[in-house]
Amino acid sequence: MNTKRHELDGLGGWLILVFFGLFVSLLRIPATLLTTHGRLLLDGTLAQLIDPQGAAYHPLWLPLIIFEVAGNLFILALVVATLVLLFARSRYAPAIAIALYACNVGVIVADIGACQLIPALAEQPVDVDSLKDLGRALIAALIWIPYFLVSKRVRVTFTRYWPALPGRKAPAVIPPLPPVAPEAAP
């Protein structure tokens, strides 16, 4: 039984795909912010959208753009926190990873819904890239949230009390994990 637990302990198995996805997100989110929102600033489009005398003006443009930037930065912060906690094998890593996947879906759904409040965007079909992002986020959430909830590897690997909170000490004896069910012999 100890050998089975030892085999599961570590940042391997399906967790490698989680790490890969998080590293891709580390590159993708800043690239999206630069190409989409950076372009709005650099080419003067943002000034036209938020100028009350402009033809494209709508009072919700600025809150929408701020929400998109803040949402992306929040998700990026969760990605960084998840990676740090995963590498530290912190017992908080699964909860933060679950929050990341759930919040990612929530931010995308809220963004798509907020875009429908601006008539110029509501008249157009929903952006294909937004639907692809939503599909990817939903698939990731449907796969990884249950994985972090029921995986034996996750239960065995993420046991460390890190980071230590001020005034809180790790228990002298970490309670034992529930036994891993033996596999049936062929």
N, CA, C and O of each residue as an XYZ file, in Angstrom:
744
protein
N       0.822     -1.185      0.000
C       0.000      0.000      0.000
C       0.868      1.251      0.000
O       0.552      2.207     -0.708
N       1.953      1.275      0.772
C       2.842      2.420      0.785
C       3.502      2.632     -0.565
O       3.717      3.773     -0.976
N       3.828      1.546     -1.265
C       4.472      1.708     -2.569
C       3.502      2.349     -3.557
O       3.920      3.162     -4.381
N       2.219      2.001     -3.493
C       1.228      2.598     -4.391
C       1.106      4.093     -4.111
O       1.054      4.901     -5.038
N       1.061      4.457     -2.828
C       0.979      5.867     -2.456
C       2.234      6.601     -2.925
O       2.147      7.726     -3.416
N       3.392      5.975     -2.777
C       4.639      6.595     -3.205
C       4.654      6.812     -4.723
O       5.165      7.824     -5.201
N       4.095      5.865     -5.474
C       4.041      6.006     -6.930
C       3.166      7.187     -7.341
O       3.444      7.848     -8.342
N       2.123      7.450     -6.583
C       1.206      8.539     -6.914
C       1.703      9.892     -6.435
O       1.247     10.926     -6.924
N       2.625      9.901     -5.494
C       3.112     11.152     -4.934
C       4.021     11.853     -5.937
O       5.016     11.284     -6.387
N       3.675     13.087     -6.285
C       4.538     13.862     -7.168
C       3.769     14.561     -8.263
O       2.582     14.321     -8.485
N       4.481     15.422     -8.929
C       3.886     16.247     -9.974
C       4.008     15.543    -11.322
O       4.699     16.023    -12.221
N       3.357     14.439    -11.453
C       3.404     13.663    -12.685
C       2.012     13.288    -13.122
O       1.033     13.922    -12.727
N       1.925     12.260    -13.934
C       0.631     11.787    -14.413
C      -0.116     12.866    -15.184
O       0.468     13.606    -15.976
N      -1.420     12.939    -14.933
C      -2.262     13.917    -15.631
C      -1.956     15.349    -15.218
O      -2.329     16.288    -15.922
N      -1.280     15.530    -14.086
C      -0.928     16.893    -13.655
C      -0.011     17.586    -14.663
O       0.042     18.815    -14.719
N       0.699     16.804    -15.445
C       1.569     17.403    -16.461
C       0.733     18.212    -17.455
O       1.157     19.278    -17.902
N      -0.446     17.708    -17.799
C      -1.329     18.459    -18.702
C      -1.831     19.739    -18.051
O      -1.997     20.752    -18.730
N      -2.076     19.707    -16.743
C      -2.489     20.916    -16.030
C      -1.376     21.955    -16.125
O      -1.632     23.117    -16.439
N      -0.138     21.533    -15.852
C       0.996     22.458    -15.934
C       1.141     23.023    -17.346
O       1.365     24.221    -17.516
N       1.015     22.180    -18.339
C       1.130     22.639    -19.721
C       0.075     23.707    -20.015
O       0.389     24.754    -20.583
N      -1.159     23.445    -19.633
C      -2.234     24.410    -19.866
C      -1.999     25.723    -19.140
O      -2.277     26.793    -19.681
N      -1.487     25.646    -17.917
C      -1.226     26.865    -17.156
C      -0.085     27.670    -17.775
O      -0.143     28.899    -17.810
N       0.949     26.986    -18.262
C       2.047     27.711    -18.907
C       1.589     28.352    -20.219
O       2.030     29.449    -20.560
N       0.717     27.680    -20.945
C       0.158     28.277    -22.167
C      -0.640     29.528    -21.803
O      -0.562     30.542    -22.497
N      -1.407     29.454    -20.711
C      -2.180     30.611    -20.261
C      -1.271     31.770    -19.865
O      -1.612     32.933    -20.082
N      -0.113     31.454    -19.285
C       0.845     32.512    -18.922
C       1.298     33.304    -20.145
O       1.602     34.492    -20.040
N       1.343     32.660    -21.283
C       1.740     33.342    -22.516
C       0.531     33.947    -23.234
O       0.610     35.042    -23.791
N      -0.563     33.231    -23.211
C      -1.730     33.612    -24.007
C      -2.453     34.844    -23.458
O      -2.845     35.719    -24.231
N      -2.632     34.925    -22.152
C      -3.385     36.042    -21.578
C      -2.681     37.377    -21.824
O      -3.330     38.312    -22.293
N      -1.384     37.511    -21.530
C      -0.732     38.793    -21.846
C      -0.742     39.098    -23.346
O      -0.875     40.257    -23.737
N      -0.603     38.074    -24.184
C      -0.643     38.314    -25.626
C      -2.009     38.831    -26.047
O      -2.103     39.726    -26.887
N      -3.067     38.274    -25.471
C      -4.420     38.742    -25.776
C      -4.608     40.179    -25.317
O      -5.169     41.003    -26.038
N      -4.137     40.471    -24.114
C      -4.262     41.839    -23.612
C      -3.532     42.832    -24.514
O      -4.052     43.908    -24.810
N      -2.334     42.471    -24.945
C      -1.561     43.375    -25.795
C      -2.179     43.542    -27.177
O      -2.274     44.658    -27.688
N      -2.596     42.446    -27.775
C      -3.110     42.547    -29.146
C      -4.494     43.165    -29.196
O      -4.793     43.925    -30.117
N      -5.339     42.859    -28.235
C      -6.707     43.369    -28.280
C      -6.832     44.734    -27.623
O      -7.231     45.702    -28.271
N      -6.498     44.817    -26.363
C      -6.700     46.056    -25.628
C      -5.572     47.056    -25.848
O      -5.801     48.266    -25.825
N      -4.374     46.567    -26.058
C      -3.271     47.476    -26.380
C      -3.503     48.183    -27.694
O      -3.182     49.362    -27.845
N      -4.069     47.449    -28.654
C      -4.372     48.045    -29.957
C      -5.422     49.142    -29.820
O      -5.338     50.168    -30.496
N      -6.421     48.933    -28.943
C      -7.438     49.961    -28.718
C      -6.820     51.265    -28.236
O      -7.250     52.350    -28.627
N      -5.813     51.148    -27.390
C      -5.143     52.339    -26.875
C      -4.261     52.990    -27.928
O      -4.255     54.213    -28.071
N      -3.517     52.173    -28.665
C      -2.530     52.711    -29.583
C      -3.124     53.323    -30.847
O      -2.613     54.327    -31.342
N      -4.192     52.735    -31.374
C      -4.720     53.271    -32.628
C      -5.815     54.327    -32.433
O      -6.377     54.816    -33.413
N      -6.116     54.677    -31.200
C      -7.090     55.735    -30.936
C      -8.535     55.271    -30.907
O      -9.436     56.092    -30.741
N      -8.777     53.992    -31.061
C     -10.145     53.478    -31.058
C     -10.808     53.702    -29.703
O     -11.988     54.048    -29.641
N     -10.065     53.508    -28.627
C     -10.629     53.688    -27.299
C     -11.133     55.117    -27.109
O     -12.208     55.329    -26.548
N     -10.365     56.088    -27.573
C     -10.790     57.488    -27.449
C     -12.094     57.731    -28.190
O     -12.942     58.479    -27.704
N     -12.275     57.121    -29.349
C     -13.507     57.285    -30.108
C     -14.686     56.611    -29.417
O     -15.805     57.122    -29.460
N     -14.445     55.477    -28.785
C     -15.523     54.735    -28.138
C     -16.025     55.407    -26.864
O     -17.202     55.288    -26.525
N     -15.145     56.112    -26.157
C     -15.549     56.715    -24.884
C     -15.810     58.214    -24.976
O     -16.146     58.839    -23.970
N     -15.663     58.804    -26.163
C     -15.934     60.231    -26.359
C     -17.433     60.435    -26.572
O     -17.985     59.941    -27.554
N     -18.106     61.163    -25.659
C     -19.551     61.348    -25.797
C     -19.984     61.993    -27.120
O     -21.133     61.828    -27.530
N     -19.098     62.712    -27.785
C     -19.430     63.307    -29.077
C     -19.102     62.384    -30.251
O     -19.419     62.706    -31.396
N     -18.482     61.260    -29.982
C     -18.103     60.335    -31.043
C     -19.294     59.539    -31.555
O     -20.263     59.307    -30.832
N     -19.206     59.128    -32.806
C     -20.305     58.386    -33.434
C     -20.461     56.986    -32.831
O     -21.571     56.455    -32.806
N     -19.391     56.389    -32.354
C     -19.434     55.029    -31.813
C     -19.637     55.008    -30.295
O     -19.587     53.946    -29.674
N     -19.863     56.172    -29.709
C     -19.955     56.264    -28.241
C     -21.138     55.480    -27.682
O     -22.240     55.489    -28.230
N     -20.869     54.816    -26.588
C     -21.909     54.224    -25.754
C     -21.364     54.249    -24.328
O     -20.183     53.971    -24.120
N     -22.198     54.577    -23.344
C     -21.683     54.715    -21.972
C     -21.144     53.414    -21.370
O     -20.450     53.452    -20.355
N     -21.449     52.279    -21.972
C     -20.957     51.015    -21.414
C     -19.634     50.539    -22.016
O     -19.077     49.534    -21.574
N     -19.125     51.262    -23.031
C     -17.858     50.827    -23.629
C     -16.728     50.813    -22.605
O     -16.012     49.819    -22.478
N     -16.569     51.919    -21.875
C     -15.458     51.996    -20.923
C     -15.589     50.946    -19.813
O     -14.607     50.265    -19.516
N     -16.778     50.788    -19.182
C     -16.872     49.723    -18.178
C     -16.608     48.326    -18.760
O     -16.015     47.480    -18.091
N     -17.044     48.086    -19.997
C     -16.798     46.786    -20.625
C     -15.307     46.549    -20.813
O     -14.806     45.469    -20.502
N     -14.606     47.534    -21.311
C     -13.167     47.382    -21.554
C     -12.417     47.218    -20.228
O     -11.500     46.403    -20.122
N     -12.813     47.994    -19.226
C     -12.182     47.859    -17.911
C     -12.448     46.467    -17.346
O     -11.547     45.847    -16.780
N     -13.686     45.965    -17.496
C     -14.014     44.625    -17.014
C     -13.178     43.568    -17.729
O     -12.676     42.641    -17.095
N     -13.027     43.702    -19.044
C     -12.241     42.716    -19.791
C     -10.786     42.703    -19.339
O     -10.202     41.636    -19.150
N     -10.204     43.881    -19.166
C      -8.803     43.952    -18.734
C      -8.668     43.414    -17.309
O      -7.778     42.613    -17.022
N      -9.563     43.864    -16.415
C      -9.501     43.410    -15.023
C      -9.747     41.896    -14.935
O      -9.081     41.206    -14.164
N     -10.689     41.387    -15.713
C     -10.968     39.951    -15.712
C      -9.770     39.148    -16.170
O      -9.433     38.130    -15.566
N      -9.120     39.599    -17.239
C      -7.927     38.900    -17.728
C      -6.793     38.963    -16.710
O      -6.089     37.973    -16.510
N      -6.608     40.111    -16.067
C      -5.550     40.230    -15.060
C      -5.857     39.355    -13.842
O      -4.947     38.770    -13.254
N      -7.131     39.264    -13.462
C      -7.524     38.406    -12.349
C      -7.240     36.942    -12.675
O      -6.691     36.213    -11.849
N      -7.612     36.519    -13.867
C      -7.357     35.129    -14.271
C      -5.853     34.874    -14.338
O      -5.385     33.811    -13.931
N      -5.095     35.847    -14.850
C      -3.639     35.704    -14.900
C      -3.068     35.558    -13.488
O      -2.172     34.742    -13.271
N      -3.568     36.330    -12.533
C      -3.103     36.222    -11.145
C      -3.437     34.845    -10.576
O      -2.631     34.257     -9.855
N      -4.629     34.329    -10.903
C      -4.985     32.976    -10.445
C      -4.092     31.916    -11.084
O      -3.738     30.932    -10.436
N      -3.725     32.111    -12.349
C      -2.827     31.168    -13.012
C      -1.472     31.146    -12.301
O      -0.927     30.078    -12.022
N      -0.937     32.332    -12.012
C       0.358     32.414    -11.326
C       0.264     31.787     -9.935
O       1.137     31.015     -9.539
N      -0.802     32.123     -9.193
C      -0.972     31.556     -7.852
C      -1.097     30.035     -7.912
O      -0.524     29.326     -7.084
N      -1.846     29.541     -8.891
C      -2.008     28.092     -9.028
C      -0.672     27.427     -9.318
O      -0.344     26.402     -8.720
N       0.093     27.998    -10.221
C       1.405     27.412    -10.534
C       2.322     27.396     -9.318
O       2.973     26.389     -9.041
N       2.374     28.501     -8.596
C       3.238     28.569     -7.413
C       2.815     27.520     -6.392
O       3.657     26.810     -5.841
N       1.518     27.423     -6.140
C       1.031     26.467     -5.145
C       1.194     25.021     -5.613
O       1.450     24.131     -4.802
N       1.047     24.786     -6.911
C       1.272     23.427     -7.423
C       2.728     23.015     -7.254
O       3.020     21.910     -6.799
N       3.643     23.915     -7.627
C       5.060     23.589     -7.475
C       5.443     23.402     -6.016
O       6.304     22.581     -5.699
N       4.806     24.164     -5.120
C       5.094     24.046     -3.691
C       4.396     22.836     -3.076
O       4.639     22.493     -1.919
N       3.526     22.192     -3.860
C       2.753     21.041     -3.415
C       1.912     21.397     -2.195
O       1.738     20.600     -1.273
N       1.398     22.620     -2.225
C       0.589     23.143     -1.132
C      -0.773     22.472     -1.089
O      -1.332     22.104     -2.122
N      -1.294     22.319      0.109
C      -2.616     21.734      0.245
C      -3.697     22.675     -0.286
O      -4.838     22.252     -0.478
N      -3.359     23.939     -0.526
C      -4.303     24.918     -1.070
C      -4.359     24.888     -2.602
O      -5.255     25.485     -3.198
N      -3.428     24.213     -3.226
C      -3.348     24.189     -4.690
C      -4.629     23.674     -5.349
O      -5.106     24.310     -6.289
N      -5.206     22.566     -4.909
C      -6.428     22.102     -5.576
C      -7.574     23.115     -5.502
O      -8.299     23.298     -6.480
N      -7.742     23.769     -4.358
C      -8.827     24.750     -4.217
C      -8.611     25.952     -5.136
O      -9.557     26.447     -5.747
N      -7.386     26.411     -5.231
C      -7.097     27.558     -6.097
C      -7.239     27.156     -7.560
O      -7.724     27.947     -8.368
N      -6.829     25.953     -7.911
C      -6.992     25.481     -9.290
C      -8.473     25.384     -9.656
O      -8.870     25.779    -10.752
N      -9.279     24.868     -8.751
C     -10.723     24.787     -8.996
C     -11.304     26.192     -9.160
O     -12.118     26.428    -10.052
N     -10.889     27.115     -8.305
C     -11.354     28.503     -8.418
C     -10.950     29.102     -9.765
O     -11.734     29.818    -10.389
N      -9.741     28.811    -10.206
C      -9.269     29.313    -11.498
C     -10.177     28.847    -12.630
O     -10.642     29.659    -13.430
N     -10.430     27.546    -12.699
C     -11.234     27.020    -13.804
C     -12.671     27.538    -13.749
O     -13.258     27.838    -14.789
N     -13.241     27.645    -12.553
C     -14.608     28.155    -12.421
C     -14.676     29.647    -12.746
O     -15.588     30.084    -13.448
N     -13.728     30.424    -12.247
C     -13.722     31.869    -12.511
C     -13.483     32.161    -13.986
O     -14.039     33.118    -14.524
N     -12.670     31.356    -14.639
C     -12.410     31.562    -16.057
C     -13.705     31.450    -16.857
O     -13.973     32.280    -17.726
N     -14.507     30.432    -16.568
C     -15.803     30.286    -17.239
C     -16.694     31.475    -16.902
O     -17.340     32.040    -17.784
N     -16.730     31.854    -15.632
C     -17.579     32.967    -15.207
C     -17.226     34.283    -15.870
O     -18.114     35.028    -16.284
N     -15.940     34.575    -15.974
C     -15.506     35.830    -16.598
C     -15.873     35.850    -18.078
O     -16.321     36.874    -18.593
N     -15.688     34.744    -18.752
C     -16.006     34.698    -20.186
C     -17.509     34.841    -20.416
O     -17.929     35.571    -21.314
N     -18.319     34.154    -19.617
C     -19.775     34.260    -19.750
C     -20.227     35.690    -19.451
O     -21.060     36.240    -20.172
N     -19.684     36.289    -18.394
C     -20.040     37.673    -18.065
C     -19.630     38.634    -19.174
O     -20.358     39.580    -19.475
N     -18.475     38.399    -19.782
C     -18.018     39.258    -20.880
C     -18.944     39.149    -22.087
O     -19.314     40.159    -22.685
N     -19.316     37.923    -22.442
C     -20.223     37.734    -23.582
C     -21.568     38.402    -23.289
O     -22.150     39.048    -24.161
N     -22.054     38.242    -22.063
C     -23.319     38.878    -21.684
C     -23.228     40.384    -21.680
O     -24.153     41.060    -22.129
N     -22.120     40.931    -21.178
C     -21.951     42.386    -21.144
C     -21.860     42.963    -22.555
O     -22.331     44.072    -22.806
N     -21.270     42.232    -23.453
C     -21.185     42.709    -24.843
C     -22.569     42.849    -25.467
O     -22.771     43.686    -26.347
N     -23.515     42.042    -25.022
C     -24.871     42.112    -25.561
C     -25.623     43.351    -25.087
O     -26.693     43.657    -25.614
N     -25.086     44.069    -24.105
C     -25.723     45.286    -23.614
C     -25.388     46.510    -24.464
O     -26.024     47.556    -24.334
N     -24.400     46.377    -25.322
C     -24.012     47.484    -26.210
C     -24.645     47.213    -27.573
O     -24.331     46.208    -28.212
N     -25.534     48.102    -28.025
C     -26.279     47.828    -29.265
C     -25.395     47.502    -30.467
O     -25.736     46.619    -31.253
N     -24.283     48.187    -30.622
C     -23.413     47.935    -31.777
C     -22.880     46.502    -31.758
O     -22.669     45.910    -32.816
N     -22.662     45.945    -30.580
C     -22.180     44.568    -30.469
C     -23.336     43.570    -30.479
O     -23.194     42.459    -30.990
N     -24.475     43.964    -29.918
C     -25.622     43.062    -29.851
C     -26.205     42.764    -31.230
O     -26.782     41.698    -31.444
N     -26.055     43.702    -32.162
C     -26.569     43.513    -33.521
C     -25.742     42.520    -34.314
O     -26.232     41.924    -35.273
N     -24.500     42.341    -33.922
C     -23.602     41.430    -34.625
C     -23.692     40.038    -33.997
O     -24.060     39.898    -32.831
N     -23.353     39.009    -34.782
C     -23.301     37.675    -34.166
C     -22.199     37.645    -33.102
O     -21.237     38.412    -33.157
N     -22.365     36.748    -32.141
C     -21.371     36.624    -31.076
C     -20.025     36.277    -31.703
O     -19.934     35.447    -32.607
N     -18.992     36.929    -31.201
C     -17.633     36.749    -31.707
C     -17.219     35.281    -31.628
O     -17.344     34.650    -30.578
N     -16.730     34.747    -32.732
C     -16.320     33.342    -32.803
C     -15.191     33.058    -31.817
O     -15.170     32.000    -31.190
N     -14.252     33.993    -31.676
C     -13.148     33.780    -30.731
C     -13.659     33.691    -29.293
O     -13.137     32.917    -28.490
N     -14.678     34.482    -28.972
C     -15.259     34.418    -27.621
C     -15.916     33.065    -27.382
O     -15.803     32.495    -26.296
N     -16.600     32.557    -28.397
C     -17.226     31.241    -28.255
C     -16.182     30.136    -28.136
O     -16.374     29.177    -27.389
N     -15.075     30.267    -28.873
C     -13.995     29.284    -28.750
C     -13.384     29.332    -27.350
O     -13.115     28.294    -26.745
N     -13.167     30.552    -26.840
C     -12.628     30.699    -25.491
C     -13.571     30.086    -24.461
O     -13.130     29.420    -23.525
N     -14.875     30.316    -24.640
C     -15.850     29.747    -23.724
C     -15.844     28.219    -23.807
O     -15.900     27.541    -22.781
N     -15.778     27.689    -25.005
C     -15.728     26.236    -25.175
C     -14.505     25.633    -24.518
O     -14.603     24.616    -23.832
N     -13.340     26.258    -24.725
C     -12.104     25.762    -24.087
C     -12.203     25.830    -22.572
O     -11.799     24.902    -21.871
N     -12.747     26.943    -22.067
C     -12.857     27.113    -20.619
C     -13.828     26.093    -20.020
O     -13.567     25.537    -18.953
N     -14.943     25.848    -20.704
C     -15.913     24.861    -20.217
C     -15.325     23.453    -20.211
O     -15.488     22.707    -19.246
N     -14.644     23.098    -21.289
C     -14.035     21.766    -21.363
C     -12.982     21.606    -20.263
O     -12.926     20.578    -19.588
N     -12.150     22.636    -20.094
C     -11.125     22.569    -19.037
C     -11.778     22.429    -17.665
O     -11.333     21.627    -16.843
N     -12.821     23.199    -17.419
C     -13.494     23.121    -16.116
C     -14.144     21.759    -15.908
O     -14.076     21.194    -14.817
N     -14.771     21.234    -16.952
C     -15.445     19.939    -16.829
C     -14.467     18.788    -16.628
O     -14.828     17.757    -16.062
N     -13.234     18.960    -17.087
C     -12.225     17.916    -16.902
C     -11.473     18.101    -15.582
O     -11.369     17.167    -14.786
N     -10.948     19.313    -15.354
C     -10.001     19.495    -14.263
C     -10.636     19.722    -12.906
O     -10.026     19.365    -11.898
N     -11.832     20.298    -12.825
C     -12.462     20.455    -11.509
C     -12.744     19.082    -10.887
O     -12.367     18.852     -9.738
N     -13.395     18.162    -11.612
C     -13.573     16.829    -11.009
C     -12.239     16.124    -10.721
O     -12.114     15.411     -9.725
N     -11.252     16.326    -11.590
C      -9.946     15.701    -11.361
C      -9.361     16.160    -10.027
O      -8.891     15.339     -9.241
N      -9.389     17.470     -9.770
C      -8.826     17.973     -8.518
C      -9.663     17.556     -7.311
O      -9.158     17.531     -6.189
N     -10.919     17.232     -7.526
C     -11.775     16.807     -6.421
C     -11.618     15.328     -6.060
O     -11.725     14.971     -4.887
N     -11.367     14.464     -7.046
C     -11.389     13.021     -6.763
C     -10.068     12.287     -7.014
O      -9.960     11.109     -6.671
N      -9.086     12.929     -7.587
C      -7.846     12.249     -7.935
C      -7.057     11.798     -6.712
O      -6.858     12.561     -5.766
N      -6.617     10.556     -6.748
C      -5.767     10.031     -5.685
C      -4.412     10.733     -5.712
O      -3.842     11.026     -4.661
N      -3.897     11.004     -6.908
C      -2.605     11.688     -7.010
C      -2.683     13.067     -6.359
O      -1.768     13.466     -5.639
N      -3.761     13.787     -6.606
C      -3.916     15.113     -6.008
C      -3.967     14.992     -4.485
O      -3.328     15.770     -3.776
N      -4.719     14.025     -3.987
C      -4.859     13.832     -2.540
C      -3.518     13.496     -1.889
O      -3.245     13.941     -0.774
N      -2.687     12.721     -2.569
C      -1.406     12.300     -2.002
C      -0.335     13.373     -2.173
O       0.536     13.513     -1.315
N      -0.386     14.121     -3.253
C       0.684     15.063     -3.577
C       0.566     16.392     -2.833
O       1.565     16.899     -2.322
N      -0.620     16.956     -2.765
C      -0.774     18.319     -2.244
C      -1.145     18.275     -0.766
O      -2.316     18.343     -0.395
N      -0.102     18.160      0.072
C      -0.305     18.001      1.514
C       0.453     19.023      2.344
O       0.271     19.078      3.561
N       1.286     19.823      1.730
C       2.132     20.737      2.503
C       1.356     21.980      2.929
O       0.516     22.498      2.194
N       1.667     22.438      4.137
C       1.092     23.682      4.641
C       1.989     24.828      4.197
O       2.823     25.318      4.958
N       1.803     25.237      2.969
C       2.594     26.345      2.436
C       1.672     27.216      1.642
O       0.837     26.664      0.925
N       1.736     28.496      1.695
C       2.638     29.265      2.559
C       2.123     29.277      3.987
O       0.920     29.215      4.237
N       3.052     29.356      4.905
C       2.663     29.398      6.311
C       2.057     30.767      6.593
O       2.641     31.797      6.257
N       0.910     30.768      7.198
C       0.250     32.022      7.527
C       0.795     32.537      8.850
O       1.115     31.741      9.732
N       0.910     33.867      9.008
C       1.425     34.404     10.269
C       0.580     33.938     11.449
O      -0.649     33.982     11.399
N       1.240     33.498     12.499
C       0.544     33.070     13.695
C      -0.039     31.667     13.592
O      -0.666     31.187     14.537
N       0.156     31.015     12.473
C      -0.386     29.662     12.302
C       0.768     28.694     12.083
O       1.614     28.898     11.212
N       0.785     27.678     12.858
C       1.831     26.677     12.724
C       1.232     25.431     12.105
O       0.072     25.092     12.336
N       2.033     24.773     11.330
C       1.602     23.494     10.764
C       1.475     22.496     11.901
O       2.225     22.568     12.874
N       0.545     21.576     11.791
C       0.407     20.587     12.859
C       1.682     19.775     13.005
O       2.392     19.522     12.032
N       1.958     19.371     14.235
C       3.158     18.582     14.499
C       3.097     17.267     13.746
O       4.115     16.778     13.256
N       1.930     16.708     13.657
C       1.741     15.465     12.924
C       0.646     15.702     11.909
O      -0.486     16.036     12.260
N       0.990     15.529     10.669
C      -0.013     15.683      9.618
C      -0.873     14.430      9.636
O      -0.348     13.317      9.593
N      -2.201     14.601      9.698
C      -3.046     13.413      9.761
C      -2.847     12.534      8.535
O      -2.647     13.041      7.431
N      -2.902     11.219      8.724
C      -2.684     10.325      7.586
C      -3.818     10.450      6.574
O      -4.962     10.740      6.922
N      -3.473     10.227      5.339
C      -4.471     10.252      4.277
C      -5.262      8.958      4.309
O      -4.770      7.939      4.794
N      -6.477      8.992      3.800
C      -7.233      7.739      3.736
C      -6.496      6.743      2.863
O      -5.811      7.141      1.921
N      -6.619      5.472      3.150
C      -5.889      4.467      2.373
C      -6.344      4.446      0.920
O      -7.515      4.656      0.603
N      -5.395      4.190      0.070
C      -5.671      4.047     -1.357
C      -6.157      2.620     -1.576
O      -5.516      1.661     -1.147
N      -7.295      2.491     -2.248
C      -7.860      1.161     -2.481
C      -6.917      0.332     -3.344
O      -6.429      0.811     -4.368
N      -6.656     -0.909     -2.937
C      -5.773     -1.745     -3.762
C      -6.462     -2.084     -5.083
O      -7.681     -2.238     -5.155
N      -5.652     -2.192     -6.103
C      -6.185     -2.550     -7.414
C      -6.477     -4.036     -7.449
O      -5.781     -4.835     -6.822
N      -7.489     -4.389     -8.171
C      -7.866     -5.806     -8.271
C      -6.802     -6.560     -9.056
O      -6.315     -6.088    -10.083
N      -6.460     -7.713     -8.565
C      -5.479     -8.554     -9.260
C      -6.127     -9.182    -10.486
O      -7.297     -9.561    -10.434
N      -5.377     -9.301    -11.609
C      -5.974     -9.887    -12.812
C      -6.214    -11.363    -12.699
O      -6.712    -11.981    -13.640
